[in-house]
Amino acid sequence: MNPTPSRAARIVPWALLLALALFPLVAPSLDLDYYVGFVRHGLIVTIAATSLNFILGYGGMAALGQAGFIGVGAYTVVALVEAGFTSAWGAWMAAVVVTAAFAAAIGAVSLRTRGVYFLMITLAFSQMLYHLAVSLRIWGGDDGYGLHAPLELGMGLGGAQGRVLYWVVLAVAALLFAFLNRLAVSRFGYALRGIRDNETRMEALGYPVYRIKFTAFIAAGAVAGLAGALLACHHRFASPSMMHWTESATLLVIVVIGGLGRRWGAPLGAAVWLTLTEVLKLYTDYWHWPLGLLLILIVFLAPKGMAAWFDGRGKTA
Amino acid sequence: MSLFVAENLFKHFGGLVAVDHVSLAVEPGETHALIGPNGAGKTTLLNLISGLLPLDAGRLALDGVDLTALPPHRRVRHGLSRCFQITSVFANDPVFDNLLLAAQARAGSSFHCLRRRAAESALRDRALALARKVGLDEVLDRTAGALPHGDQRKLDVALALAAQPKLLLLDEPLAGMGPEDSAQMVALIQRLRAETAILLIEHDMDAVFQLADRISVLDYGRLLASGDVAYIRDHPEVQAVYLGTEAAA
């Protein structure tokens, strides 16, 4: 039932991975040093967008609170640094666990609602987290918290910064991409999309619908938390603005223009969004309105997301 | 002992009593038809039994297991499976994927996320067997939503059969069907009687008299009468509220 992917479709991910892996090595000679950080940031945004694409695109749950989980991940790193902890791996792991716990608590309540109500309640929870972060004086409150030294990667890799951090982020993004592709054709992936398409029937078929949605919600939260932890290391800074609801909305736009429920949706959306904002900022301070026009254009040209251009040509999914 | 027992089922929506203390039993191997005019509460009753609607009062048991407090998916585990009056399939997916999804619900955990489902030959075999059983094995690759109405109804039945039910709930399986499709569906239900007890809601009285061992009549949420075909056919009250109007129409 699954068409065998064409040769190009199999080569493209590896070619892209290779190009991205080599980029920091060739960037200095091309005078593109600045863009190593830009791509690193883009990869982290891709990880965050992937978590939203998973929960919304595959799971059909319109969550507008992913930024809250990003913030929980970032502030977990902050809390550990404040406590004198320096291991990057440990901090990232902790961010995943802590965010998963937050997602479990929030999911247990939110998943009793659907549609617009679910959207509103996830939004409300993330705004609560935002205001919590603003009020936490020990971690800088409104001003945010700067990480003075990079976390330690150990194993002779030095600090989590520069090219090394770039490669770690790339590895995480690539593994996540591969994992999601596998998950999409696994039992869990089919069950999740079944719930998205016809929840009542899935219940009547004997699926533990709530438990499946709950699991997916926690997984998506944990991935967003990891993105937040990486983002804190990338900026060496965490602030409440990371978890403002407009950040959740930006992720939503990225996933929608990229392609909801499509494997290239998150990477493509993040790449296009970040490139557009970067390029437009070069030309004008008033970059929002041309960006808006371009987004409208994209939505008209690719109503199912740009990823739909590449897969299943002529096929209506 | 009855296979399935429903005792004093009660459900109201605001001031409207939709199901008014209905008691019902289905014997092993029996096909039990539930008839009644539109709005009598038949589908509501089915939703209460399958658990898609919460009961206000009453008790349900299947094969000695009390189902009353169980969520719908746990009732399916215990052998209660249903079809839908308005065809409920996964319209965007191929027929075979629909069947795989149904087979997967019954066979082991659905939390595997690393193994490709396509590699599970046991699951494919089960899906194929289901397709053969309802006569859809020629259209496995067709998108479910693009199938003719009769075939979609068959698929709906096949999805319910994947659970290997002890009691199968059919909600108007003949609704909207032409004579040819109806005949096929009746033949299919005849075959299914050998493997499961059936609780059947149906308006087509010819089919009901053909298929049912016992008939219960529902009117305004209350159980009017219950008995074998001959008893119901000759029941004066039933004739007045239901069969009479059908004959007149």
Boltz contact constraints between the chains, C-beta under 6 A:
constraints:
  - contact:
      token1: [A, 1]
      token2: [B, 94]
      max_distance: 6.0
  - contact:
      token1: [A, 1]
      token2: [B, 96]
      max_distance: 6.0
  - contact:
      token1: [A, 1]
      token2: [B, 97]
      max_distance: 6.0
  - contact:
      token1: [A, 182]
      token2: [B, 114]
      max_distance: 6.0
  - contact:
      token1: [A, 183]
      token2: [B, 113]
      max_distance: 6.0
  - contact:
      token1: [A, 185]
      token2: [B, 116]
      max_distance: 6.0
  - contact:
      token1: [A, 186]
      token2: [B, 112]
      max_distance: 6.0
  - contact:
      token1: [A, 186]
      token2: [B, 113]
      max_distance: 6.0
  - contact:
      token1: [A, 186]
      token2: [B, 115]
      max_distance: 6.0
  - contact:
      token1: [A, 186]
      token2: [B, 117]
      max_distance: 6.0
  - contact:
      token1: [A, 187]
      token2: [B, 104]
      max_distance: 6.0
  - contact:
      token1: [A, 187]
      token2: [B, 110]
      max_distance: 6.0
  - contact:
      token1: [A, 187]
      token2: [B, 112]
      max_distance: 6.0
  - contact:
      token1: [A, 187]
      token2: [B, 117]
      max_distance: 6.0
  - contact:
      token1: [A, 188]
      token2: [B, 111]
      max_distance: 6.0
  - contact:
      token1: [A, 188]
      token2: [B, 113]
      max_distance: 6.0
  - contact:
      token1: [A, 190]
      token2: [B, 101]
      max_distance: 6.0
  - contact:
      token1: [A, 190]
      token2: [B, 117]
      max_distance: 6.0
  - contact:
      token1: [A, 191]
      token2: [B, 110]
      max_distance: 6.0
  - contact:
      token1: [A, 194]
      token2: [B, 101]
      max_distance: 6.0
  - contact:
      token1: [A, 197]
      token2: [B, 90]
      max_distance: 6.0
  - contact:
      token1: [A, 198]
      token2: [B, 90]
      max_distance: 6.0
  - contact:
      token1: [A, 201]
      token2: [B, 88]
      max_distance: 6.0
  - contact:
      token1: [A, 203]
      token2: [B, 72]
      max_distance: 6.0
  - contact:
      token1: [A, 203]
      token2: [B, 73]
      max_distance: 6.0
  - contact:
      token1: [A, 204]
      token2: [B, 82]
      max_distance: 6.0
  - contact:
      token1: [A, 205]
      token2: [B, 102]
      max_distance: 6.0
  - contact:
      token1: [A, 205]
      token2: [B, 105]
      max_distance: 6.0
  - contact:
      token1: [A, 206]
      token2: [B, 73]
      max_distance: 6.0
  - contact:
      token1: [A, 206]
      token2: [B, 76]
      max_distance: 6.0
  - contact:
      token1: [A, 206]
      token2: [B, 77]
      max_distance: 6.0
  - contact:
      token1: [A, 206]
      token2: [B, 105]
      max_distance: 6.0
  - contact:
      token1: [A, 206]
      token2: [B, 163]
      max_distance: 6.0
  - contact:
      token1: [A, 207]
      token2: [B, 73]
      max_distance: 6.0
  - contact:
      token1: [A, 207]
      token2: [B, 105]
      max_distance: 6.0
  - contact:
      token1: [A, 208]
      token2: [B, 73]
      max_distance: 6.0
